[in-house]
Amino acid sequence: MPVQITIRGVPEEVRDTLAARAALKRQSMQEYLRAELVRMAERPTLDSWLDEVRRRKDAAGTSIATSEILDARDADRR
């Protein structure tokens, strides 16, 4: 069952920016914010994503030196 969420103290400039973004998508502010909240909730947080990357790296037991990564990057630019 859907719930109501109220957010107080939103700066006027933030509200105006969000309203403009909603208008560009031809959505009401409620539709726009609901979609953004769903999108945010579907993605992992940066911390949880980094934890998962570290876990997988540790499980693989491999390591690449920073200099090797930078050399490979720079080789593509030549």
C-alpha positions in Angstrom: 0.0 0.0 0.0 1.4 3.4 -0.9 2.4 5.8 1.9 2.6 9.5 2.2 5.9 11.3 2.6 6.2 14.9 3.7 9.5 16.8 3.4 9.7 20.1 5.2 12.3 22.8 4.9 13.0 22.4 1.2 14.7 25.6 0.0 12.6 27.5 -2.5 15.4 27.3 -5.2 15.4 23.5 -4.9 11.7 23.4 -5.3 11.8 25.6 -8.3 14.5 23.5 -9.9 12.5 20.3 -9.3 9.4 21.9 -10.7 11.2 23.0 -13.8 12.6 19.4 -14.3 9.1 18.0 -13.8 7.7 20.5 -16.4 10.3 19.5 -18.9 9.1 15.9 -18.6 5.5 17.1 -18.8 4.9 15.6 -15.3 3.4 16.9 -12.1 5.9 17.5 -9.3 4.4 14.5 -7.5 4.9 12.2 -10.6 8.4 13.4 -11.1 9.4 13.0 -7.4 7.8 9.6 -7.1 9.7 8.4 -10.2 13.0 9.9 -8.8 12.5 8.2 -5.4 11.8 4.8 -7.1 14.9 5.3 -9.3 17.0 6.1 -6.2 15.7 3.2 -4.2 16.4 0.7 -7.1 20.1 1.6 -7.2 22.6 0.6 -4.6 24.2 3.3 -2.5 27.8 4.2 -3.4 29.0 2.6 -0.2 27.2 -0.7 -0.8 28.4 -0.8 -4.4 32.0 -0.2 -3.3 31.7 -2.9 -0.7 30.5 -5.3 -3.3 33.3 -4.4 -5.7 35.9 -4.9 -2.9 34.3 -8.2 -1.9 34.5 -9.5 -5.5 38.0 -8.2 -5.9 39.1 -10.0 -2.7 37.4 -13.2 -3.8 39.1 -13.1 -7.1 42.5 -12.6 -5.4 43.9 -10.5 -8.2 45.6 -7.1 -8.0 46.7 -4.7 -10.7 49.1 -1.9 -9.9 47.9 1.7 -10.4 50.7 2.3 -12.8 49.6 -0.6 -15.0 46.1 0.8 -15.2 47.4 4.3 -16.0 49.7 2.9 -18.7 46.9 1.0 -20.3 44.7 4.1 -20.3 47.4 6.2 -21.8 48.2 3.6 -24.5 44.6 4.0 -25.8 45.2 7.8 -26.1 48.2 7.6 -28.3 
